[in-house]
Amino acid sequence: MTAPAPHPAAPSAVLTAPVPASLRDAIADRLAGIACEAGRILRGYHGGDCPHVIKPDGSPASLADTRSEELILAALAQAFPGIPVIAEETSCTARPAPLFFLVDPLDGTRDFLAGNEQYCVNIGLVQGDRPIAAALAAPGLGRVWAAGTTAREAPIREGRPGPFRAVHVRAAPAEGLVALVSRLHGDSDTDACLERMPIGERRVTSSALKFGLIAAGEADIYVRCVPTMEWDTAAGDHVLTMAGGRVVGPGGDTITYGHHTRFYRNGPFAALASAAYRDALDLPRESAVSYFDRRRAGEAVSPPDPVPGA
C-alpha cells in the first residue's frame, strides 16, 4: 500500500472535547513521535543491568520505566497542555476528564529486564470512555503503530517514525487462527476460551505488541483473562479497532476506559481480528489468576503442553 499524504501538524492550542475527526490522525502522528523518543531511552537501558524494584503487586518497576515516563509526561504537557495524564508509574491515581491520556511508558517490564525485545510504549488519548488517537511503539523491533481515524504502521528510524503505511486485519486463514499468548501470564480460563476456537497455532508474544500484530494482519486473536490495567490496552485497542478489529469484554461488549473507581483495572477481554469470533469465546465475568502467580503463591500447577509454533 502507498503511504497516505502527510497530516497537518497537531495543534498547539488546548484541545477540547469533542476533538474533530480531521485532527485525530495528526494527533496520533505526534503521539508516535513521542513514543519513539521514549523508545530511545528504553533502548539505552535494554540489555544492561537496569536498576529496578518490585512493586506491592509483584510486578517490577525499573529506572527505564521512570525515565521513559518523565519524557512522555513532559512532551504531552508541551504538545497538549491542560489534558490530564494517567500514567502507570507516577500518576496512576489521577482522575479522568472529558479528554485524558493513558500512558504505559514500558509495557512488558519483566521481559525487558530479561533482555526480550518485545516491549512497548503505549500512549492513548481517550475521549469520554473510548480512545480516539493512539500510538504503540515497539522500539526493540523497530516498529511503531499510530491510529486516529486510520490505522498505520511505520519503521522506527534513528528514533523517529519512518514513512507510514495503512494496515488492516486479515480474514481468517484456512489453516486456523493464530492466537497470541502471553509468555508469563497464561491461565486456565484463557486456555478454555481458546479451546473453543479453531486455533491453528499459539504464538508466544509479549506486551501490547499483540494488538499491533493483529492490526497488521499477522495474527488473529489475543485473549486475556488475568488482570491488566487500562494503560496496558488503550493504545493497542484503538490501533486494532481502526484496523478493522474489535476488543471486547464478557458478553461481547466493547471495553471502556476511565474507570477510576476500580483503579483503572480491566476485566477479561479478547482482541479480535473479526467480531465474528466473539460469540464462541464465552469470556468469564471475573479475572483469573495466572499460572505464574499461582506458582508464586506455592500452588503446584503446570501450564498446558508446550505451545505449538512457539
C-alpha positions in Angstrom: 0.0 0.0 0.0 1.2 3.5 -0.6 1.8 5.8 2.3 -1.0 8.3 3.0 -0.4 12.0 2.5 1.3 13.8 5.4 -1.1 15.0 8.0 -1.1 18.6 9.2 0.8 19.2 12.4 -1.2 18.7 15.6 -2.4 22.0 17.0 -0.5 23.7 19.9 -3.7 25.1 21.3 -5.5 23.4 24.1 -7.7 20.5 22.8 -11.2 20.3 24.0 -13.8 17.6 23.6 -15.2 16.7 21.1 -11.9 16.5 19.1 -12.7 16.8 15.4 -12.0 13.7 13.4 -9.9 15.8 11.0 -7.3 16.3 13.7 -7.1 12.8 15.1 -4.5 11.3 12.6 -2.2 14.3 13.2 -2.5 13.8 16.9 -1.7 10.2 16.5 1.4 11.1 14.5 2.6 13.4 17.3 2.0 10.6 19.8 4.0 8.2 17.7 6.9 10.6 17.7 6.8 10.9 21.5 6.6 7.1 21.9 9.6 6.7 19.6 11.5 9.3 21.6 10.7 7.3 24.8 11.8 4.2 23.0 15.3 5.7 22.5 15.6 6.0 26.3 14.5 2.4 26.8 16.9 1.1 24.2 19.7 2.8 26.2 18.8 0.6 29.2 17.9 -2.6 27.4 20.3 -5.5 27.7 22.2 -3.9 30.7 21.8 -4.1 34.4 18.9 -1.7 34.7 18.1 -0.8 38.4 14.6 -1.9 39.4 12.3 -2.6 42.4 9.4 -5.0 42.9 6.1 -3.2 43.5 3.5 -4.4 46.0 1.6 -6.3 43.3 4.7 -8.3 42.5 5.5 -6.6 39.2 8.8 -4.8 38.5 9.4 -1.1 38.0 12.7 0.0 36.6 14.7 3.1 36.1 13.9 2.8 32.4 10.1 3.0 33.2 10.7 6.1 35.2 12.9 7.9 32.6 10.6 7.0 29.8 7.5 8.3 31.7 9.3 11.5 32.6 10.0 12.2 28.9 6.4 11.3 27.9 4.8 13.5 30.5 6.9 16.5 29.6 6.3 16.0 25.9 2.5 15.6 26.3 2.4 18.7 28.6 4.1 20.7 25.9 2.2 19.4 22.9 -1.3 19.0 24.5 -1.4 21.4 27.5 -4.2 21.0 30.0 -5.0 17.4 29.3 -4.6 15.1 32.3 -2.4 12.1 32.1 -3.0 8.8 33.8 0.4 7.0 33.7 1.4 3.8 35.3 4.4 4.9 37.4 3.7 8.4 38.7 0.1 9.4 38.1 -2.0 6.2 38.2 -4.4 7.7 40.8 -5.3 10.8 38.8 -8.9 11.2 37.8 -10.1 11.2 34.2 -11.6 14.2 32.4 -13.6 14.6 29.2 -10.2 14.2 27.4 -7.3 12.3 29.1 -4.2 10.3 28.2 -3.5 6.7 29.3 0.3 6.0 29.3 2.4 2.9 29.8 6.0 4.1 29.4 7.3 0.5 29.3 4.8 -2.3 28.8 6.5 -5.6 29.4 9.0 -4.6 32.0 9.7 -8.1 33.2 10.5 -9.2 29.7 12.5 -6.0 29.1 14.7 -6.8 32.1 15.2 -10.3 30.9 16.6 -9.0 27.6 13.4 -9.7 25.5 12.9 -7.2 22.7 9.1 -7.4 22.7 8.4 -4.4 24.9 6.3 -1.4 24.0 5.5 2.2 24.8 1.7 2.9 24.9 0.1 6.3 24.6 -3.7 6.7 24.1 -5.9 9.8 24.0 -9.3 9.0 25.5 -12.5 11.0 24.9 -15.3 10.0 27.2 -14.8 6.3 27.7 -13.1 5.3 24.4 -9.7 6.2 22.8 -9.7 8.4 19.7 -5.9 8.7 18.9 -3.1 6.4 19.9 0.5 5.3 19.3 2.0 1.9 20.1 5.8 1.7 19.7 7.9 -1.5 19.8 11.4 0.0 19.9 13.3 -3.3 20.2 11.6 -4.5 17.0 11.9 -1.1 15.2 8.1 -0.8 14.6 5.5 1.8 15.5 1.8 1.9 15.0 -0.4 5.1 15.1 -4.2 5.5 14.7 -6.6 8.4 14.7 -9.3 7.7 12.1 -7.0 5.2 10.3 -4.5 2.6 11.5 -1.0 2.9 10.2 2.5 1.3 10.8 6.0 2.7 10.2 9.5 1.5 10.8 11.4 3.3 13.5 14.5 5.0 12.0 17.0 6.8 14.2 14.5 7.1 17.0 11.7 8.6 14.8 8.8 7.1 12.8 9.6 6.5 9.1 7.0 6.5 6.3 3.6 5.2 7.5 1.6 2.7 5.6 -2.0 1.7 6.2 -2.7 -1.6 8.0 -5.8 -3.8 8.2 -6.8 -7.0 9.9 -6.8 -10.2 7.8 -9.5 -12.7 7.0 -9.4 -16.0 8.9 -6.7 -18.3 7.5 -7.9 -21.6 6.2 -5.3 -23.4 8.3 -6.8 -22.0 11.5 -6.4 -18.9 13.6 -3.1 -17.7 15.1 -3.6 -16.9 18.8 -1.1 -14.7 20.5 -0.5 -15.9 24.1 1.4 -14.4 27.0 4.9 -15.6 27.9 4.2 -15.3 31.6 0.5 -14.7 32.2 -1.3 -17.7 30.9 -4.2 -19.1 32.8 -6.8 -21.8 32.7 -9.7 -19.5 31.7 -7.8 -18.2 28.7 -6.9 -21.8 27.7 -10.6 -22.8 27.9 -11.6 -19.9 25.7 -9.0 -20.7 23.1 -10.1 -24.4 23.1 -13.5 -23.3 21.8 -11.9 -21.6 18.8 -10.4 -23.0 15.6 -6.8 -22.3 16.6 -4.1 -23.5 14.2 -1.2 -22.0 16.2 -0.5 -20.5 19.5 2.4 -18.0 19.3 4.1 -16.6 22.4 4.2 -12.8 22.3 4.9 -10.2 25.0 3.2 -7.0 25.9 0.8 -4.8 23.9 2.7 -5.9 20.7 -0.1 -8.4 20.4 -2.6 -5.7 19.4 -0.2 -4.3 16.7 0.4 -7.7 15.2 -3.3 -8.5 14.9 -3.9 -5.0 13.4 -1.1 -5.6 10.9 -2.7 -8.9 9.7 0.0 -11.2 11.3 -2.3 -12.9 13.8 -6.0 -13.2 14.7 -6.8 -13.4 18.3 -5.5 -12.5 21.8 -7.5 -13.5 24.9 -6.5 -12.1 28.3 -8.4 -13.3 31.4 -5.9 -12.3 34.1 -5.8 -8.7 35.3 -4.5 -5.8 33.2 -4.7 -2.1 33.5 -6.3 0.5 31.2 -2.9 1.9 30.2 -1.9 -1.6 29.1 -4.6 -1.7 26.5 -6.0 1.7 25.4 -3.4 2.4 22.7 -3.4 -1.1 21.2 -7.2 -1.2 21.4 -7.6 1.9 19.3 -5.0 0.8 16.7 -6.7 -2.6 16.3 -10.2 -1.1 16.2 -9.2 1.4 13.5 -7.6 -1.5 11.6 -11.0 -3.2 11.5 -10.7 -5.4 14.6 -12.5 -5.4 17.9 -11.6 -5.5 21.6 -14.5 -7.0 23.6 -15.2 -7.9 27.2 -17.6 -10.5 28.6 -20.8 -10.6 26.7 -19.1 -9.2 23.6 -19.4 -5.5 24.6 -16.6 -3.1 23.6 -14.4 -2.4 26.6 -14.4 1.1 28.0 -11.9 3.4 29.9 -11.6 5.9 32.7 -12.8 3.7 35.5 -11.2 5.4 38.4 -13.5 3.7 41.0 -12.0 0.3 40.0 -8.4 1.8 39.9 -8.3 1.6 36.1 -8.3 -2.2 36.2 -9.6 -4.1 33.1 -11.7 -7.2 33.3 -11.2 -10.2 30.9 -11.1 -9.2 27.3 -10.4 -10.5 23.8 -8.6 -8.6 21.0 -10.0 -10.0 17.7 -9.4 -9.5 14.0 -13.1 -10.2 13.5 -16.1 -9.6 15.7 -17.4 -12.9 14.3 -15.1 -14.7 16.7 -16.6 -13.2 19.9 -19.7 -15.4 20.3 -17.7 -18.6 20.6 -15.3 -17.2 23.3 -17.6 -17.1 26.4 -15.2 -14.9 28.4 -15.5 -15.2 32.2 -17.0 -12.3 34.1 -14.2 -12.2 36.7 -10.5 -12.0 36.1 -8.5 -15.2 36.5 -5.2 -15.9 38.4 -2.3 -16.7 36.1 -0.3 -19.9 36.3 2.7 -17.7 37.2 1.0 -16.1 40.2 -0.4 -19.4 41.3 3.1 -20.9 41.4 4.4 -17.8 43.2 1.8 -18.5 45.9 3.1 -22.0 46.3 0.5 -23.9 44.3 1.7 -26.9 42.3 0.3 -26.1 38.8 1.6 -26.5 35.3 0.6 -24.7 32.1 -0.8 -26.8 29.2 1.5 -28.7 26.9 4.1 -26.7 25.0 2.7 -24.1 22.7 2.7 -25.2 19.1 4.7 -22.8 16.9 6.4 -21.0 19.9 
